[in-house]
């Protein structure tokens, strides 16, 4: 994928904290485009839906020649979703919108009276800065892309910190544990617990999150400086959160 963007593009992404899609803090770098994205866009945006090369050939009827025009990447073995399933082999991936565009162009070529309706060898690459109209997912693809747990979406991403060029510090982002563990009441400052904040963004959220404010006062009482002799302080605190009511 390195032929599709430059080292300067990566450095620009390193020094930019906003998600390309929505403007929130984006902790992930998209290896297809070199842009930064937040976890919500990675999980749900049609533009960021990756599929296997074999699925692209099957669902869009792509020939081997058309497949060669698509930007592709190989996944790294590992765990990618909350299911904790480990993917042992490397998987060849393409973006669904590129595969859909290739299928349309292939169909146009086969229907055209003139055999050269487009320049030979044209590569179906999403240009930097170009926002493609997302295709409607095929029925079979919808079955593997639900609840934000499609592993192929995350295989095309890597964690990337934000570099503050003024201070030279790196910000990897942080999530709110109060939103993850406590009652999800938006009236009390709850926000999507998957959200990753910059350091400054988290402090702003912290002031609005009532559970965080309450936790700030009660957490010291659950810290046991003598270790686990009198029981697990972690378990007690989790019990407090589980039974918490405003």
VEXKOLDREN-728269 format. One record per atom (N, C-alpha, C): residue number from 1; atom name; y, x, z. Coordinates in steps of 0.02 Angstrom, whole numbers, padded with zeros to 5 digits. Atoms other than C-alpha are relative to their C-alpha. Layout:
<pts>
zaba  mivo  py  px  pz
NUM  CA  Y  X  Z
...
</pts>
This chain:
<pts>
zaba  mivo  py  px  pz
1  N  -00060  00041  00000
1  CA  00000  00000  00000
1  C  00063  00042  00000
2  N  -00060  -00043  -00006
2  CA  00116  00150  00019
2  C  00041  00003  -00064
3  N  -00038  -00003  00063
3  CA  00164  00139  -00165
3  C  00049  -00058  -00006
4  N  -00042  00059  00006
4  CA  00250  -00028  -00134
4  C  00062  00002  00043
5  N  -00062  -00009  -00038
5  CA  00381  00033  -00009
5  C  00005  00073  00020
6  N  -00015  -00070  -00012
6  CA  00460  00196  00044
6  C  00003  00016  00075
7  N  -00009  -00021  -00069
7  CA  00475  00297  00204
7  C  00066  -00027  00028
8  N  -00064  00028  -00022
8  CA  00656  00238  00212
8  C  -00007  -00074  00019
9  N  00012  00070  -00018
9  CA  00595  00057  00211
9  C  -00032  -00006  00069
10  N  00033  00001  -00065
10  CA  00483  00094  00360
10  C  00049  00018  00055
11  N  -00049  -00020  -00051
11  CA  00624  00181  00453
11  C  00049  -00057  00012
12  N  -00045  00058  -00008
12  CA  00738  00032  00419
12  C  -00033  -00054  00044
13  N  00036  00050  -00041
13  CA  00604  -00083  00493
13  C  -00004  00023  00072
14  N  00004  -00027  -00068
14  CA  00587  00032  00644
14  C  00065  -00011  00037
15  N  -00066  00008  -00031
15  CA  00774  00015  00676
15  C  00026  -00071  -00001
16  N  -00018  00071  00002
16  CA  00775  -00174  00651
16  C  -00047  -00038  00046
17  N  00044  00035  -00047
17  CA  00711  -00288  00789
17  C  -00015  -00072  -00020
18  N  00007  00071  00017
18  CA  00725  -00458  00703
18  C  -00057  -00012  -00049
19  N  00052  00023  00046
19  CA  00579  -00548  00620
19  C  00031  -00019  -00067
20  N  -00025  00015  00067
20  CA  00603  -00562  00432
20  C  00002  -00076  -00012
21  N  00004  00071  00014
21  CA  00554  -00745  00436
21  C  00045  -00045  00042
22  N  -00036  00046  -00043
22  CA  00643  -00820  00586
22  C  00055  00031  00042
23  N  -00053  -00033  -00038
23  CA  00754  -00690  00669
23  C  -00016  00016  00072
24  N  00020  -00018  -00068
24  CA  00660  -00679  00835
24  C  -00022  00073  00001
25  N  00025  -00069  -00006
25  CA  00602  -00511  00903
25  C  -00068  00004  -00034
26  N  00062  -00007  00037
26  CA  00465  -00451  00787
26  C  -00037  00064  00016
27  N  00036  -00060  -00019
27  CA  00336  -00331  00859
27  C  -00050  00026  -00051
28  N  00051  -00019  00049
28  CA  00229  -00320  00701
28  C  00032  00022  -00066
29  N  -00019  -00023  00067
29  CA  00248  -00225  00537
29  C  -00051  -00026  -00049
30  N  00044  00026  00053
30  CA  00176  -00311  00383
30  C  -00016  00057  -00048
31  N  00020  -00056  00043
31  CA  00076  -00181  00286
31  C  00001  -00018  -00074
32  N  -00008  00019  00071
32  CA  00094  -00282  00125
32  C  00071  00010  -00024
33  N  -00070  -00001  00022
33  CA  00284  -00281  00122
33  C  00043  00051  00036
34  N  -00042  -00046  -00038
34  CA  00348  -00160  00255
34  C  00054  -00036  00040
35  N  -00048  00037  -00039
35  CA  00444  -00299  00343
35  C  -00028  -00015  00070
36  N  00018  00015  -00070
36  CA  00444  -00342  00529
36  C  -00007  -00076  00009
37  N  00011  00071  -00012
37  CA  00377  -00509  00592
37  C  -00018  -00013  00073
38  N  00019  00021  -00068
38  CA  00354  -00605  00756
38  C  -00071  -00029  -00002
39  N  00069  00023  -00003
39  CA  00185  -00668  00815
39  C  -00007  -00071  -00026
40  N  00004  00069  00024
40  CA  00225  -00850  00774
40  C  -00003  -00003  -00076
41  N  00001  -00002  00073
41  CA  00263  -00811  00592
41  C  -00065  00030  -00026
42  N  00063  -00031  00020
42  CA  00110  -00698  00580
42  C  -00056  -00052  00004
43  N  00054  00048  -00011
43  CA  00000  -00839  00646
43  C  00004  -00061  -00046
44  N  -00006  00065  00033
44  CA  00071  -00986  00547
44  C  00036  00000  -00068
45  N  -00037  00001  00063
45  CA  00180  -00934  00399
45  C  -00046  00003  -00060
46  N  00040  -00002  00062
46  CA  00104  -00975  00229
46  C  00010  00064  -00039
47  N  -00013  -00062  00037
47  CA  00187  -00821  00157
47  C  -00039  00060  00026
48  N  00035  -00056  -00031
48  CA  00088  -00710  00276
48  C  -00075  -00012  00005
49  N  00072  00014  00000
49  CA  -00084  -00785  00245
49  C  -00037  00049  -00044
50  N  00042  -00046  00037
50  CA  -00206  -00650  00194
50  C  -00070  -00029  -00006
51  N  00068  00023  00011
51  CA  -00378  -00688  00121
51  C  -00040  00058  -00028
52  N  00042  -00053  00027
52  CA  -00526  -00583  00069
52  C  00003  00000  -00076
53  N  -00001  -00005  00073
53  CA  -00534  -00520  -00109
53  C  -00053  -00046  -00030
54  N  00053  00044  00026
54  CA  -00698  -00615  -00134
54  C  00022  -00073  00003
55  N  -00025  00069  -00004
55  CA  -00616  -00777  -00074
55  C  00052  -00013  -00054
56  N  -00051  00008  00052
56  CA  -00470  -00749  -00193
56  C  -00033  -00010  -00069
57  N  00035  00007  00065
57  CA  -00589  -00728  -00341
57  C  -00032  -00069  -00005
58  N  00036  00064  00001
58  CA  -00688  -00883  -00292
58  C  00048  -00060  -00002
59  N  -00043  00059  -00007
59  CA  -00546  -01002  -00244
59  C  00048  -00008  -00059
60  N  -00049  00004  00054
60  CA  -00428  -00958  -00387
60  C  -00029  00019  -00068
61  N  00034  -00015  00063
61  CA  -00556  -00912  -00520
61  C  00025  00064  -00033
62  N  -00030  -00062  00026
62  CA  -00486  -00736  -00539
62  C  -00053  00045  -00031
63  N  00043  -00050  00032
63  CA  -00563  -00612  -00658
63  C  00010  00067  00035
64  N  -00007  -00067  -00029
64  CA  -00591  -00431  -00609
64  C  00065  00032  -00023
65  N  -00063  -00028  00026
65  CA  -00442  -00386  -00719
65  C  00059  -00027  00040
66  N  -00055  00029  -00039
66  CA  -00328  -00507  -00625
66  C  00000  00027  00071
67  N  00004  -00027  -00068
67  CA  -00391  -00444  -00457
67  C  00031  00069  00004
68  N  -00028  -00068  -00001
68  CA  -00340  -00267  -00505
68  C  00076  00001  00000
69  N  -00073  00002  00000
69  CA  -00159  -00323  -00524
69  C  00029  -00016  00069
70  N  -00024  00021  -00066
70  CA  -00149  -00380  -00342
70  C  00006  00058  00049
71  N  -00003  -00048  -00056
71  CA  -00088  -00274  -00196
71  C  -00058  -00015  00048
72  N  00057  00008  -00045
72  CA  -00240  -00246  -00084
72  C  00004  00050  00057
73  N  00007  -00048  -00054
73  CA  -00274  -00165  00083
73  C  -00068  -00009  00033
74  N  00063  00001  -00036
74  CA  -00428  -00122  00185
74  C  00014  -00005  00075
75  N  -00011  00010  -00071
75  CA  -00437  -00182  00364
75  C  -00030  00059  00040
76  N  00028  -00048  -00047
76  CA  -00475  -00070  00514
76  C  -00047  -00038  00047
77  N  00046  00035  -00046
77  CA  -00628  -00118  00620
77  C  00033  -00010  00068
78  N  -00028  00014  -00066
78  CA  -00581  -00200  00785
78  C  00001  -00074  00016
79  N  -00007  00070  -00022
79  CA  -00539  -00362  00878
79  C  00070  -00024  -00018
80  N  -00064  00023  00025
80  CA  -00400  -00470  00808
80  C  00023  -00067  00028
81  N  -00020  00065  -00027
81  CA  -00400  -00639  00896
81  C  -00028  -00008  00071
82  N  00022  00013  -00069
82  CA  -00433  -00716  01067
82  C  -00076  -00010  00005
83  N  00072  00009  -00002
83  CA  -00615  -00745  01017
83  C  -00035  00064  00021
84  N  00026  -00066  -00018
84  CA  -00641  -00558  01052
84  C  -00058  00022  -00044
85  N  00050  -00022  00048
85  CA  -00758  -00546  00903
85  C  00021  00067  -00029
86  N  -00014  -00066  00029
86  CA  -00769  -00366  00841
86  C  -00022  00001  -00073
87  N  00015  -00006  00071
87  CA  -00760  -00341  00653
87  C  -00017  00073  -00013
88  N  00024  -00068  00005
88  CA  -00865  -00187  00617
88  C  00015  00031  -00068
89  N  -00010  -00028  00067
89  CA  -00841  -00167  00430
89  C  00071  -00010  -00024
90  N  -00067  00006  00029
90  CA  -00682  -00142  00330
90  C  -00001  -00055  -00053
91  N  -00004  00058  00044
91  CA  -00627  -00295  00232
91  C  00059  00008  -00048
92  N  -00053  -00003  00050
92  CA  -00528  -00296  00070
92  C  00039  -00066  00000
93  N  -00043  00059  -00007
93  CA  -00380  -00416  00085
93  C  00054  -00001  -00053
94  N  -00058  00012  00043
94  CA  -00248  -00490  -00029
94  C  00040  -00057  00031
95  N  -00041  00056  -00022
95  CA  -00105  -00610  00003
95  C  -00016  -00062  -00043
96  N  00019  00060  00036
96  CA  -00145  -00789  -00043
96  C  00051  -00019  -00053
97  N  -00049  00020  00050
97  CA  00021  -00819  -00131
97  C  -00005  00044  -00062
98  N  00009  -00043  00058
98  CA  -00012  -00668  -00243
98  C  -00061  -00021  -00040
99  N  00060  00023  00034
99  CA  -00187  -00731  -00282
99  C  00012  -00065  -00037
100  N  -00016  00063  00033
100  CA  -00121  -00905  -00321
100  C  00042  00011  -00062
101  N  -00042  -00016  00058
101  CA  00012  -00833  -00437
101  C  -00042  00031  -00055
102  N  00043  -00031  00050
102  CA  -00120  -00727  -00524
102  C  -00044  -00052  -00034
103  N  00040  00052  00029
103  CA  -00229  -00880  -00548
103  C  00039  -00043  -00050
104  N  -00042  00040  00045
104  CA  -00085  -00978  -00626
104  C  00014  00038  -00065
105  N  -00015  -00041  00059
105  CA  -00040  -00835  -00743
105  C  -00062  00010  -00043
106  N  00062  -00007  00038
106  CA  -00221  -00812  -00792
106  C  -00015  -00063  -00040
107  N  00011  00064  00034
107  CA  -00234  -00997  -00834
107  C  00049  -00008  -00058
108  N  -00050  00005  00054
108  CA  -00072  -00991  -00935
108  C  -00019  00044  -00058
109  N  00020  -00045  00054
109  CA  -00136  -00842  -01033
109  C  -00058  -00028  -00040
110  N  00058  00027  00035
110  CA  -00299  -00929  -01074
110  C  00017  -00061  -00042
111  N  -00020  00061  00036
111  CA  -00209  -01087  -01132
111  C  00051  00013  -00055
112  N  -00054  -00014  00048
112  CA  -00072  -01002  -01232
112  C  -00028  00016  -00069
113  N  00021  -00016  00069
113  CA  -00086  -00992  -01420
113  C  00013  00073  -00016
114  N  -00015  -00071  00008
114  CA  -00005  -00821  -01414
114  C  -00035  00038  00055
115  N  00038  -00036  -00051
115  CA  -00118  -00697  -01323
115  C  00043  00042  00047
116  N  -00041  -00043  -00041
116  CA  00030  -00601  -01253
116  C  00060  -00039  00028
117  N  -00052  00041  -00031
117  CA  00127  -00721  -01145
117  C  00035  00037  00056
118  N  -00033  -00042  -00050
118  CA  00169  -00585  -01020
118  C  -00015  00073  -00015
119  N  00012  -00071  00014
119  CA  00183  -00396  -01026
119  C  -00066  00022  00027
120  N  00065  -00024  -00025
120  CA  00014  -00308  -01012
120  C  00009  00043  00061
121  N  00000  -00043  -00059
121  CA  -00026  -00229  -00847
121  C  00051  -00020  00053
122  N  -00049  00022  -00049
122  CA  00106  -00328  -00752
122  C  -00033  -00009  00068
123  N  00029  00004  -00067
123  CA  00072  -00312  -00566
123  C  00033  -00056  00039
124  N  -00024  00057  -00038
124  CA  00087  -00462  -00453
124  C  00017  00022  00071
125  N  -00022  -00027  -00064
125  CA  00184  -00381  -00313
125  C  00060  -00040  00024
126  N  -00058  00032  -00030
126  CA  00302  -00472  -00196
126  C  00054  00053  00008
127  N  -00054  -00049  -00004
127  CA  00465  -00377  -00222
127  C  00034  -00005  00068
128  N  -00036  -00001  -00063
128  CA  00559  -00323  -00067
128  C  00064  -00042  -00008
129  N  -00058  00044  00002
129  CA  00691  -00455  -00030
129  C  -00014  -00066  -00035
130  N  00016  00062  00036
130  CA  00603  -00588  -00135
130  C  -00041  -00045  00046
131  N  00037  00049  -00040
131  CA  00548  -00745  -00043
131  C  -00039  -00046  -00047
132  N  00041  00040  00044
132  CA  00402  -00825  -00132
132  C  -00009  -00070  00027
133  N  00015  00069  -00020
133  CA  00372  -01012  -00132
133  C  -00074  -00002  00020
134  N  00071  -00002  -00020
134  CA  00211  -01028  -00030
134  C  -00040  -00053  -00035
135  N  00043  00049  00033
135  CA  00067  -01113  -00121
135  C  -00032  -00046  00052
136  N  00036  00045  -00044
136  CA  -00025  -01261  -00049
136  C  -00071  00028  00008
137  N  00066  -00030  -00011
137  CA  -00183  -01190  00033
137  C  -00056  -00043  -00027
138  N  00059  00036  00021
138  CA  -00348  -01239  -00045
138  C  -00037  -00027  00061
139  N  00035  00032  -00055
139  CA  -00459  -01351  00060
139  C  -00045  00049  00038
140  N  00045  -00048  -00033
140  CA  -00585  -01212  00095
140  C  00039  00050  00042
141  N  -00040  -00048  -00037
141  CA  -00445  -01096  00151
141  C  00029  -00030  00063
142  N  -00026  00033  -00060
142  CA  -00375  -01224  00273
142  C  -00051  00004  00057
143  N  00051  00000  -00051
143  CA  -00542  -01221  00363
143  C  -00002  00065  00040
144  N  00001  -00063  -00036
144  CA  -00521  -01038  00410
144  C  00069  00019  00026
145  N  -00069  -00016  -00019
145  CA  -00334  -01047  00446
145  C  00028  -00055  00044
146  N  -00023  00052  -00046
146  CA  -00304  -01154  00599
146  C  00007  00029  00070
147  N  -00011  -00018  -00071
147  CA  -00241  -01138  00777
147  C  00022  00072  00009
148  N  -00025  -00068  -00006
148  CA  -00166  -00967  00741
148  C  -00053  00052  00014
149  N  00055  -00046  -00016
149  CA  -00338  -00885  00755
149  C  -00035  00027  -00062
150  N  00029  -00029  00061
150  CA  -00366  -00825  00577
150  C  00006  00076  00004
151  N  -00005  -00072  -00009
151  CA  -00410  -00640  00597
151  C  00030  00037  -00059
152  N  -00026  -00035  00059
152  CA  -00361  -00596  00418
152  C  00076  00006  00002
153  N  -00073  -00005  -00007
153  CA  -00179  -00632  00461
153  C  00020  00063  00039
154  N  -00018  -00055  -00044
154  CA  -00179  -00499  00597
154  C  -00023  00068  -00027
155  N  00025  -00063  00028
155  CA  -00278  -00369  00498
155  C  00052  00035  -00043
156  N  -00052  -00029  00043
156  CA  -00126  -00344  00387
156  C  00061  00023  00039
157  N  -00057  -00017  -00043
157  CA  -00012  -00306  00536
157  C  -00017  00058  00046
158  N  00006  -00050  -00052
158  CA  00017  -00159  00652
158  C  00058  -00008  00048
159  N  -00055  00001  -00048
159  CA  00120  -00149  00811
159  C  00051  00053  -00018
160  N  -00054  -00047  00015
160  CA  00288  -00067  00783
160  C  00056  -00010  00050
161  N  -00055  00007  -00049
161  CA  00416  -00032  00920
161  C  00067  -00003  -00036
162  N  -00069  -00002  00025
162  CA  00602  -00056  00895
162  C  00034  00063  00026
163  N  -00035  -00061  -00019
163  CA  00701  00106  00896
163  C  00075  -00015  00006
164  N  -00072  00005  -00012
164  CA  00874  00095  00973
164  C  00030  00067  -00017
165  N  -00027  -00065  00022
165  CA  00964  00232  00877
165  C  00056  00025  00045
166  N  -00055  -00021  -00044
166  CA  01106  00233  01002
166  C  -00026  00036  00061
167  N  00027  -00030  -00061
167  CA  00998  00273  01153
167  C  -00062  00043  -00013
168  N  00062  -00037  00015
168  CA  00843  00343  01066
168  C  -00061  -00029  00034
169  N  00056  00031  -00036
169  CA  00731  00224  01167
169  C  -00041  -00044  -00047
170  N  00045  00044  00037
170  CA  00581  00128  01100
170  C  -00014  -00063  00040
171  N  00013  00064  -00033
171  CA  00558  -00056  01141
171  C  -00060  -00033  -00035
172  N  00061  00030  00027
172  CA  00381  -00122  01115
172  C  -00001  -00076  00009
173  N  -00001  00072  -00012
173  CA  00426  -00296  01176
173  C  -00041  -00019  00061
174  N  00035  00024  -00059
174  CA  00364  -00397  01324
174  C  -00006  -00076  -00003
175  N  00010  00072  -00004
175  CA  00293  -00571  01352
175  C  00012  -00025  00071
176  N  -00013  00029  -00066
176  CA  00332  -00689  01496
176  C  -00066  -00025  00030
177  N  00062  00019  -00032
177  CA  00181  -00701  01612
177  C  00006  -00067  00035
178  N  -00009  00066  -00031
178  CA  00256  -00851  01701
178  C  -00012  -00056  -00050
179  N  00011  00050  00052
179  CA  00257  -00949  01538
179  C  -00074  -00003  -00019
180  N  00071  -00001  00018
180  CA  00077  -00895  01505
180  C  -00044  -00034  00052
181  N  00044  00022  -00054
181  CA  00006  -00943  01675
181  C  00021  -00065  00034
182  N  -00026  00056  -00039
182  CA  00116  -01081  01745
182  C  00004  -00064  -00042
183  N  -00008  00063  00038
183  CA  00146  -01265  01695
183  C  00049  00007  -00057
184  N  -00040  -00009  00060
184  CA  00219  -01278  01522
184  C  00051  -00058  -00007
185  N  -00052  00051  -00003
185  CA  00373  -01382  01559
185  C  00064  00028  -00030
186  N  -00059  -00027  00035
186  CA  00512  -01350  01434
186  C  00065  -00014  00038
187  N  -00060  00016  -00039
187  CA  00637  -01433  01551
187  C  00013  00052  00053
188  N  -00006  -00051  -00052
188  CA  00605  -01291  01673
188  C  00006  00070  -00029
189  N  -00010  -00065  00031
189  CA  00635  -01151  01549
189  C  -00061  00029  -00034
190  N  00060  -00024  00035
190  CA  00458  -01137  01479
190  C  00015  00010  -00074
191  N  -00004  -00012  00072
191  CA  00450  -01060  01305
191  C  -00069  00024  -00022
192  N  00065  -00021  00028
192  CA  00300  -01025  01192
192  C  -00023  00066  00030
193  N  00021  -00058  -00039
193  CA  00200  -00903  01297
193  C  -00021  00059  -00045
194  N  00016  -00054  00046
194  CA  00151  -00803  01142
194  C  00061  00040  -00021
195  N  -00062  -00033  00022
195  CA  00333  -00756  01114
195  C  00005  00070  00031
196  N  -00013  -00068  -00024
196  CA  00369  -00569  01127
196  C  00075  00011  -00003
197  N  -00072  -00011  -00005
197  CA  00545  -00525  01185
197  C  00016  00074  -00001
198  N  -00028  -00066  -00012
198  CA  00649  -00369  01172
198  C  00016  00004  00074
199  N  -00017  -00007  -00071
199  CA  00697  -00297  01342
199  C  00060  -00043  00018
200  N  -00060  00040  -00013
200  CA  00868  -00379  01330
200  C  -00015  -00074  -00007
201  N  00017  00070  00010
201  CA  00794  -00541  01263
201  C  -00040  -00028  00057
202  N  00039  00024  -00057
202  CA  00671  -00552  01407
202  C  00045  -00013  00060
203  N  -00045  00011  -00057
203  CA  00809  -00534  01537
203  C  00039  -00065  -00008
204  N  -00035  00064  00013
204  CA  00901  -00678  01454
204  C  -00047  -00059  00013
205  N  00049  00053  -00013
205  CA  00742  -00784  01457
205  C  -00014  -00006  00074
206  N  00016  -00001  -00071
206  CA  00706  -00733  01637
206  C  00049  -00042  00041
207  N  -00051  00038  -00037
207  CA  00869  -00812  01695
207  C  -00009  -00075  -00009
208  N  00009  00071  00014
208  CA  00817  -00979  01618
208  C  -00068  -00026  00024
209  N  00069  00019  -00017
209  CA  00632  -00978  01669
209  C  -00006  -00011  00075
210  N  00001  00015  -00072
210  CA  00619  -01067  01837
210  C  -00061  00029  00035
211  N  00059  -00028  -00032
211  CA  00441  -01010  01869
211  C  00009  00074  00013
212  N  -00014  -00072  -00011
212  CA  00496  -00829  01846
212  C  00044  00009  00061
213  N  -00046  -00006  -00057
213  CA  00636  -00857  01970
213  C  -00036  -00014  00067
214  N  00039  00015  -00061
214  CA  00517  -00936  02097
214  C  -00048  00057  00015
215  N  00047  -00055  -00008
215  CA  00389  -00800  02066
215  C  00033  00062  00028
216  N  -00037  -00058  -00025
216  CA  00520  -00668  02099
216  C  00006  -00002  00076
217  N  -00007  00007  -00073
217  CA  00537  -00737  02276
217  C  -00067  00003  00036
218  N  00064  00006  -00036
218  CA  00353  -00767  02316
218  C  -00048  00058  -00012
219  N  00047  -00054  00017
219  CA  00266  -00620  02231
219  C  -00007  00051  00056
220  N  00009  -00050  -00053
220  CA  00304  -00496  02372
220  C  -00049  -00021  00054
221  N  00046  00024  -00051
221  CA  00203  -00606  02490
221  C  -00073  00007  -00020
222  N  00069  -00007  00023
222  CA  00048  -00581  02382
222  C  -00020  00073  -00010
223  N  00015  -00071  00007
223  CA  00057  -00392  02380
223  C  -00031  00026  00065
224  N  00036  -00025  -00059
224  CA  -00070  -00314  02498
224  C  00000  00077  -00002
225  N  -00004  -00073  00002
225  CA  -00024  -00131  02531
225  C  -00063  00035  00025
226  N  00061  -00030  -00028
226  CA  -00193  -00104  02618
226  C  -00059  -00006  -00047
227  N  00054  00007  00048
227  CA  -00294  -00140  02462
227  C  -00031  -00069  00004
228  N  00035  00064  00005
228  CA  -00426  -00277  02449
228  C  -00036  -00019  00065
229  N  00035  00013  -00062
229  CA  -00480  -00278  02631
229  C  00003  -00073  00020
230  N  -00009  00070  -00020
230  CA  -00411  -00453  02658
230  C  -00004  -00047  -00060
231  N  00007  00043  00058
231  CA  -00456  -00521  02487
231  C  00044  00024  -00057
232  N  -00036  -00022  00059
232  CA  -00389  -00502  02313
232  C  00068  -00034  -00004
233  N  -00067  00028  00005
233  CA  -00202  -00523  02306
233  C  00011  -00029  -00069
234  N  -00006  00027  00068
234  CA  -00216  -00548  02118
234  C  -00029  -00070  -00004
235  N  00033  00066  00002
235  CA  -00337  -00693  02141
235  C  00042  -00052  00037
236  N  -00042  00046  -00038
236  CA  -00225  -00772  02271
236  C  00062  -00021  -00040
237  N  -00060  00016  00038
237  CA  -00073  -00761  02159
237  C  -00018  -00044  -00059
238  N  00021  00043  00056
238  CA  -00169  -00835  02011
238  C  -00015  -00070  00026
239  N  00011  00065  -00030
239  CA  -00222  -00975  02127
239  C  00065  -00037  00012
240  N  -00066  00030  -00010
240  CA  -00040  -01004  02171
240  C  00027  -00028  -00065
241  N  -00025  00023  00065
241  CA  00005  -01017  01987
241  C  -00039  -00061  -00025
242  N  00041  00055  00025
242  CA  -00142  -01132  01947
242  C  00017  -00065  00035
243  N  -00015  00060  -00038
243  CA  -00092  -01254  02083
243  C  00075  -00014  00005
244  N  -00073  00005  -00006
244  CA  00094  -01234  02056
244  C  00025  -00067  -00025
245  N  -00034  00061  00022
245  CA  00199  -01391  02046
245  C  00074  00007  00019
246  N  -00072  -00003  -00014
246  CA  00387  -01405  02034
246  C  00018  -00050  00055
</pts>
